[in-house]
Amino acid sequence: MQKTLTLLLLVVMLLIFTSLVFAQTPTFQPNPYVYRVTVDGCTHPPTNRRQTGFRVQGEHGIVTALHGLADCPEATINAEYTNGVFRQLTLVAVDIDRDIALLSSSELDVDMTEGLAAPHTDTIARDGLYALGYPYGKTYQEPTTQITVTYAMTLNRIIPEEFITEPFENRRSPDLQIRVLFAEAHFVPGHSGAPVLNAQDQVIGIVDGGLKEGYIGKSWLIPWPDIEWQTLRDENGVINLLLQERWDLLQKNDPQLSFRFLSTFQNEASSTAKATVYRGRLIDKSNRRGIANAEVLLIFETIGEMRATSTNSGGFFEFTLAQNAERSTGLLWINAERYEILEQPVYDLNAITRFGTISLNELPLTPTPTATVTPTPEPTATPQPMAEVRIIMTGVGFASESQTNEARRKQSALLGAQKDANRNFVLWRDGADLEAVTIVDQGEVQTDRIREEIAQTRVRSGTVISQTYDNSTGEAQVTIEYVVEVPVE
């Protein structure tokens, strides 16, 4: 009979109750029909962009936001997902008024049965909604669950007049008179084009924008039933004459000038501010050689901004941005093929110009299976039973005393609590005894064996399963669940 092992380090009865609740919490599984869209080689900065796309049953391709690729006629567009990547996508249809695009390829054009489901009614649920996307362009999919849609209105009622710049108004994509869904949600760069689903896992809208910055929590969605597709080109590659004038305008329009106030567009540093070049190098820890073609992101989580670049043949990379207090602290996020993903805090950017040399450990190679010819079949070994172990980790964070904006105080406290939970996880994995951890498994597995398996399988991140914030004290608490399978001896 399987047993439940719970590490009790806090009050016994309280943790028994907590463990039973957490043991029933489902682990987040990435949706195979939601994609990380990469757009490399755009006309205006940032020239490399990352956003979200998705497939819907009945559509020949991947739906995403148009503003991230409208000025990118020669760009390389790919869509990465849990099982691979769709390469060399082309823009086949658009709804310019609603700022929506449809990407496709010969591989995607043959099957319309795959994808998320769309609702059969225009009735929009207000609660139980969630979005799936790739915030800050990270390679792993994350859900956003704290979404409330209040009502539908025209876009010009959401965006304050001082934010409506001349370039934004002239491009009319999105048009200020379209119907949108007003959503209370924290969307950041990378969320553009993400699907918002109801409790029945049906697409009700697409994330298009939010007011600067993500913590304000005022965003808008394009209602799925409202989309009106127009084919962009004919069979000979000629632009649709009905779209020619507006398409030419979008090619010339600088999205940085139009969308600077958005929380979902990855703006570059202001051209009027004094810019500084920050340089670094990425190397292999074992042979000290540079790692080429690694993706490097500099993320400013508190203000919802991001910079993206990649390493050259020698492993060197650089960012150019203006110095200011809001960008003094960031997160360097590096993803190189065959290496560990790195998340490294960066402090006091106003006092440095170099990130230094960063070394990565190469992941162990998976052995290639080889065929073996045997005269007689060998008995099949009984698979070793596995126990799914859940590590529940709690972190605490506090709002900055100097910050007066309550929304930003809450955001910073939750971010601090999340980092504290991740830090506690590393400390516990390395042998520390902490009160912030509970272990739940379905087999008799020793704690040291769990730690060993976590180190071997390189479990690096978990799923946020609960978070709280006390307005009176400024204290936040975040609980994260990490899951690993451990052989039962």
N, C-alpha and C positions, 0 to 999 in steps of 0.2 A: 504494500500500500504506500502511495506517495505521501510524504509528510511535508509540513510547512515549517521552515526554519526561520525564525525572526530574531535578529540581533537587538536585544533590549538594552539600551544605554540610558534612556530617559525614564520617566515614571512608568512602571510596568503596565498598569491597566490602560493608560493613555495610548501607549505605543501598540498594544495589542489591537485596540480599536482602529488606530491609524493604519496599521499594517493590513488589516482586513479590508479596509476601504481601498487602499492603494493597490492591493493585489487584484482588484477587479477593474482597475483603470486600463483601458485598451492602449496599446502602444501605437503611435502614429506610423502609418505605412505610406510612403510616397505614392501618389497617383501616377500611373504610367502614361496618362494622357495629358499631363501638365509638363511643360517644357521650359528649359532655360534657353532663351533665344539670345544668341551672340551675333552682334552686328559689327563687323570690323572693316574700316575704310570709308567712313562717312565724310561728307564734304566739310561740314562745320564741326568745331569741337563740342563735346568730346568725340573724337573720331572712332573710338571703340566703345560700344555700348552693350549693356546687359539688361534684359527685361524678361517678362514671362509671356508664354503663349500656351494655347491648349487646343485640343481637338473636340469637336462636337459631332455627334451622330448626324449624318446627313450632309456634312460639309466636306468638300474636297480640299482639305488642308488644315493649316494651323492658324487660329485666330490670335491676334495680338494688337497692341496699340500702334497706330500709324505714326505718331510723332517721333518715335525712336528710329525710324528708317525712311521717312519721306524724302530726306535730303541725302540719301545714300545710294545713288543709282549704280555705282560700281562696287558696292560693298559685298563682302562674303558673309552670307547669312546661314547660320546653322541652328539647329534645335536639338539640344541635349536632353536626354531623359534617362530613366532608371536602367533601361536595357540597351542603350546605345545612343546613336546620334543620326539625325536626318541632315544631310549635307547639301550645300549649294541650292538653298531654297530661293525661289523667285516670288515677287509680289504679283499676284494674279488678279486680285479684286480688292476694292476699297469702298469704304463709306466715309468720304472726306468730311462731311458735316459732323459725323460722330467720332471721327478720329480713330477709325478701326480699319485694320488691314487683314488680308487673308494671304498666307504664304503657302506655297505648294511645290511639289516636285513630281517626277514621274512615279516615284515610289508611293507618294501619298495620294496620288490622283486616282488610284485604282480601287480603293476601298472606302466606302462611305458608312460602313456599319460600325467602325471603331470610334470610340470617343465617349465624352461625357454626355449625359442626357440633358435635353432642354425641356423646360416646363411646358405643359399643354395649356396654360392659362396665363393671362397677363396679371393675375393677382400676385402681389409681392408680399411675402412674409416679412414681418418686422424683426422677429427674433429667430434664434437658432441658425443664423447665417455664419458662414466661414469662407475664407479665401485661401487659395493655395498658390504659392509663388516662391520666388527666389530673391528675398530681400537683400539689398546691397550687391546683387549679382553673384552671391555665393553659389557653390556647385550643388548644395543640398537643398531639398525642398522643405519649406516650413509652412505650417498652417497659421492663419490669423483668425482667432475666434471671437474677439471682442468687437463685433460689428453690429450696429443697430441702424437700420434703414427707417427713417421717419416718414418721408413722403417724397413724391415726385414734384419737380419744379423745373423752371427753365434755368439754364446754367448761369445766366447773368444775375440771378438772385443769390447765388452762392459766392461768386467771386467779388470781393470788394472793389469798388470803382478804381481805387488807387493802384490796384494790381493789374488792371486791364491796360497793358501797354499797347502802343500803336502796332508793333509787329504782331502781337497776339491777336488783336482785333482784325487786322488786315488778312491774316492767313485763314480765318474762319474755319479752323480745324483744331479743336472742336468749335462749332458755331455757337455763339452766345445764346441763340434762341432755341436750341434743341432741348428736348425733355431729358432730364437726368434724374437719377435717384440720389438724394442727399443721404450720405452715410456718415455716421460717427465711427471712425476707425482710424488707426495709425498706420498709414501706408507710406513707404519710404522708397528711395531709388531701387529699381529692380522689380517693384510691384506693378509697374505699368503693363497692362495686358493680362493681368491675372484674373482667373474666373472667380466669381463669388457664387457660392452654391447655397441652396436651402437645406433643410433637414432631410430631404429625400434625395440629396446629392445631385440635384438638377441645377443647371446654370441659370441664374436669374439676371446676371449683369457682368460687366467687365470693368475692372479698375482702370480709370482713365487719368485721374489727377486728384491732388489734395492740396490744401493751402499750406504754404511754407510756415512752419516746418512740420514734420510728421507728428510731433507731440500735440499739436493743436487739435487734431482729431476731427477735422472737417474735410470730407472728401466727397467725390462724386463717382457714380457708376453709370455706364451706358447700359440701359435696359436691353436685354437680349432680343425681345420681340420687336424692338424699334429699328434694328439694323436693316439697311437697304443696300445690298451689294450692287456695285457696278463693275463690270469687267474693265481692267486697266488697259489691256492691249488686245489687238486682234491676232489672228493666227500668224500674221507676218511681223508681229512685234511692233505695230504702229499704235501709238497712244489713241485711246478712245477720244474722238473729236469733241464729245460732250464734256470731257474732263480736261482737255488740253490746257485751257487758260489757267484753271485752278491748280493743275498739276505743276505747271511751269512756276507758279508762284511758290508752291511748297518746296520746289527744288532750290529756290533762291533764298527762302526765308531761313534766317539763323535761329534754330530752336533755342539756343542759349538765351537770346534776347526775348523770345516769346514766352519761354517756360521757366524763367529764373525763379518765379515765385512758387513753383510747384514743389511738392515734397516727393513726387515720384519720378522726376527727371534729374539725371546726374549732371549737375552743372559744373563747369570749369571755374577756375578762379577768375575774379573780375579783371578785365583787361585794363581798368583804370587804376587798379591798386598795384603797389610795388610787389613784383613777384619774386619768389625765391626758388631755386632749383635744389631739390633734395635727391641725393644719389645713394645707391647701395649696390651690393653685389650678393648673388646667391650662388653657393657652392655645394658640392657633394662633400659630406663630412668625412668620408673615408679616403678619397683621392684628391681632395681640395681643388677639383676642376669646376669651372663655371657650369651652371645648369641653364641651358638655353630654352626659350619658348615657355617659360613658366608664367602663369598669370598672377599678377600682383595687384592687390586692391589696397587703397588707403581709405579707411572708412571713418567718418565722423558721425558716430551713432546719435549723439545728443542733438545734432542739428540736421540729421537726415541727409548727409551729403557723402559722396564717394568719388574717388579718382581711380582710374583703371589704366594699367600699362602692362608690359611684358618684358621679360629679360631678353637681351641679345645673345649672340653666339658665345660671348664670354661670361654670361651670367649677370651682366650689369643692367640696372634699371634706374629710372629717374622719374620724379614728379615735379611739375611746376605749379605753384600756387601762391596766393598772396598770404602774407602773415597777418593774423589777427587773433584775438583772444579766444574766439569761438573754435578756432582750428588749432589750438595749442596741444590738444590731446586727441589721439586717434588710435586706430587699430590696424596694424599691418597684417593682411590676410594673403597667404601665398599658397597657390595650388600648382604643383609640378607633377607631370605624369611620372608614375613609378616612385613617388616620394610621399612622405607624410604631409598632410595639410598642416600649415603653420598659422596660428593666430597669436600675434605678438603685440602687446600694448606699446604705444609710442607716446612719450611724455615730452612736454616743453618744446614743441616744434619751432617756437620763436627763438630758441637759443642754439639750435643745431642746423646743419645742412647735410649731414650724412647719417644714414641708417647703419653704416658699417657693413661688415661682412657677415652674412647669415648662412649658417650651414644646416643642411637637411640630411636626415637619415633615409637611405634608399629602402623601400619596402622589399621584403624577401620575394624572390621570384617564385611563381607557382610552377611546379614541375610539369612538363609536357607529358601527358600519358603516352605510353608506347604499347603497341600491340604485342602480345605474347602468344606464341603457338604452343599448345600443350596437347599431348596425345590423348589424355583423358581429362575431363573437367574436374577441377578441384572442388571440394565442398565449399559452399558459400558461408562465409563467416557471419555470425549473428551481429547485426549492427549494435554498437555500444549505445546503451540508453543515455539520453541527454536530458538535463534539467534546465528549464528556462529560468534564469535568475534575474530578479529585478532589484536594482539598488536604488533606493529612494533617498535623495540627498536634499537637504534644506540649507538655504543661504539667507543671510540677513544683510540689508543695506539701508543707508540713511540718506535723507535729502540734504543737499548742501544748505548750510545756514545762510550763505550769502545770496542764495537764489530766492527771489520774491514771487516769481510766477509759479502758481500752485501746480499747473499741469507739468511744467518742466521739473519741479521738485519731485513729483511723483515718478516721472520718467527716469530721472537720475537715480532715485532710490531703488526702483525695480531693476534697473540695469546693474547697480551695485550688488543687489541681492543675487542676481543671476550669476555674476562673476564670482561671488563668494561661494555659491553652491558648486560651481565648476572647480574652484580652487580646493574646496573641501573634498571633492571627489578624487582629485589627484593626490592629496595628502593621505586620504584613506587607502587608496590603491597602493601607495608606497609604504603602508604599514602603520599609520597613525590610528589611534583609538579616538573616535569622535562621537559626540552626542547627536550630531546632525544627520546620522545615517541610519537607515533601516534596510535590512536585507530580506527579501521574500523569494523563496524558491519552491520547487515542487519535487524535491528529492533530497537525499542526505548528502550535502556537499559542504565541505569545510570552508571556512572563511578564507584561509590562506590559498586554497585551491581556486576560489573565485577570483582573488586578486591576481593570481598567476595567469589565469585565463584572460582576464581583462588586459594584462600587459602583453600577452602573446597575440591576441586578436586586435590590439590597438584600438580599443573602444575610446573615442575621443569626445563624443558629444551625446547628449540625451535630449529628452522631450520635456518641456515645461508642462506640468500637469496641474499646477495651482499657483496663484500669486495673490497676495493681499497687500494693502497699503493703509496705514493709519494716518489720517490727515492731521490729527492733533499732535502726534509725536514725530511724524516724518519718517516712521520706520516701515520698511517693506520686507516681506518674506516671500521667497520663491522656492518652490519645490520642483526638482527635476528628477525624472526617472531614466535610468540607464539599464539596458537590457543586454544580457549575454547568455549564450548557451554553454553549459559546462558538462562534460562527460561525468556520468555517475559511476563511481568506482565500485 
